[in-house]
Amino acid sequence: MKRMKELDVLNEADPSSDVRFLRGRIAELEADLLQQKKATGEAMEISRAIAAAVRVASPRKVNFKPVARSESPCVHVLHLTDIHYGMVTQRDEVDGFGEYSPEIAESRIDALTRAIIDKTIAQRHGYNVPKLHIIGTADYISGDIHQELQVTNAFPAPVQAVRCGYLLGGMLAAFAPHFKAVDADMVTLDNHGRLTRKPQSAQGGMNNWGYVVAEVARQHVAALPNVTVRIHSKPSALVRVEGEAYLAFHGHQIKAWAGIPYYGLDRRTAMEAVKRMGLPDVGFTKLLSGHLHHAVDGVYWRTGGSVSGTDAHDHNCGRKSKPHQMSWFVHPKHGEFDFTRWWL
């Protein structure tokens, strides 16, 4: 018995490695348990404080008032560009990426007309939209500037111009019952409608089939008192819509290759701004152009789509362009909103 007590004292004084390990492990577990108890206690204290705060606090009363329809007269703006009426694109020659003909052009213009009317009706639940403003940036017809177009178009350029004029006149007439006022500003200087071999600057908007398109459309709605068509037979036109001032032009003046010429558009913006600097009533808020067949909304410039979409030349260059146009609204105080691409 005495011997066993001596061994126990010896073991306490010099424990084995196993005992030391187990004692260390027990100490770690006890420390973890203590930390957990402390954390649990803190969490319980926090929970009690939160519960007390919830009992003391009262829910904030929310005074919701339905938003009344805005009385400020907003304008629905339609950018109409690059119809290329008369062009023919066979589906097979572009591997199914597109198809185009005068009949397809007419159906797409009809669909666009319905979409603009429906969009306006929908927005009138919250906004006062009495007016539609159409800004046309030309290339209304396919033209005959290349031999390829001369032999592949559905009919000659004079027929294209007259029929396209009636098509756009019908669009304006369809809009008339749905708006107090329909304004159309139509730029006529472009590249596809020109009558000269090279693009013409002086009188280029009059020596152009685009002028015939615009004039036929204007005559078609001449008897409608709420429709106004202004023809701009010059390189560019300053079109004012409420607080916005759009410098509209076709866009073939911008040098480009295989895509959107961001540098060229920025450079043109700077050149126009410097040219107009210090002159009264000629400043603009944004450039507005077509020609590139793709709608892009930049800070100081905006480009539009096309009604024709991918043609054989695009396909041959490895490009694809879905047919589309665009519209937006202008508030007299807050400016532009609701930019929409209309895929046709």
C-alpha positions, 0 to 999 in steps of 0.5 A: 500500500505504501509502495502504491502511494509512493508511485502515485506521488512520483507520477504526479511529480513526473507524469508520462507523455500520455498523461501530459497530452490528455491534461493539455487537451482537457485544458484546451477543451475547458478553455473552448467551453468557457469561450462558448459560454461567454459568447452564448452569454453575450448573444443572450444579452444582445437578444434581450437588448434587441427584444427590449428595443423592439418593445419600446420602438413603434413601427414607422407609419408609411404615408403612401400616395398614388403617383398622379399622372404628370401634367408636364407635356412630354414628347415621344421622339421616333428616330426614323432612318435607313429604310432602304426601300426598294432593296432586295435581299434573298435569305439564302445569299446571307445564310439566313441572317436576313431577308428584305423586300419592299413588302417586308419594308412595308410590314416592318413600318406598319409594325413600328407604327403600331408599336409607337402608338401602343407604347404611347398609350402605355406611357400615358398612364403616368405621363402626359404625352400629347405630341410625337416628333419624328426625326428622319436621318435619310437613306429612305430608299435603296437608290441606284448609286452602284451597279449592283443596286441597279440590277438587284433593286425591286424597281428603279429609283424614281419608283422607290422614292414615290412609293416610299413617300406614300409609305411614310405619308401613310405612317404619319396619317396613322399617327395623326388620330393618336396625338394632338400634334405630329411633327416630322423633321426629315433630312434629305442629304444622304448617300443612297439617294444621291443623283451624283456619282460622288456625295454632293455637299452643295444642293446635295439634299435637293439633288437627291431622291430623299427630297422626293420621298419627303415631299411626297410624304408632306403632300400626302398629309397636307390636309391633316391640321395636326401633322407638320412636315419640315424638309431639311435639304442640307447636310444637317438640321438643328431639331429642337424637342423641348429642352433638347437640341438634336443636330441631325444628319445622315452620318455618311460624313463620319469615316468608319471601318468595320464597326461603330466609329466611336472616335469619328463620332466624338471628333465630329461632336467636338468639331461641331461644338467648336464651329458653333461656339459663341454663336446664338441659337445654334448650339446642340445637346446631342448629334443624331445620325443614321448610316451605321445601321446600329442604334447606340446611345452615347453621351453626346451622340446617338446613332440609329438602326435600319429597317433593312437589316443585314444585306449581302454587302454586310454579310460579305464583310462579316457583319450582322445588323438586326433590323431596328429603329429607336424611340425615346421620350423627352420631359420638359424638365428632366430631359430624355428617358425610356430609350427603346430599340424596336426590333423589327 
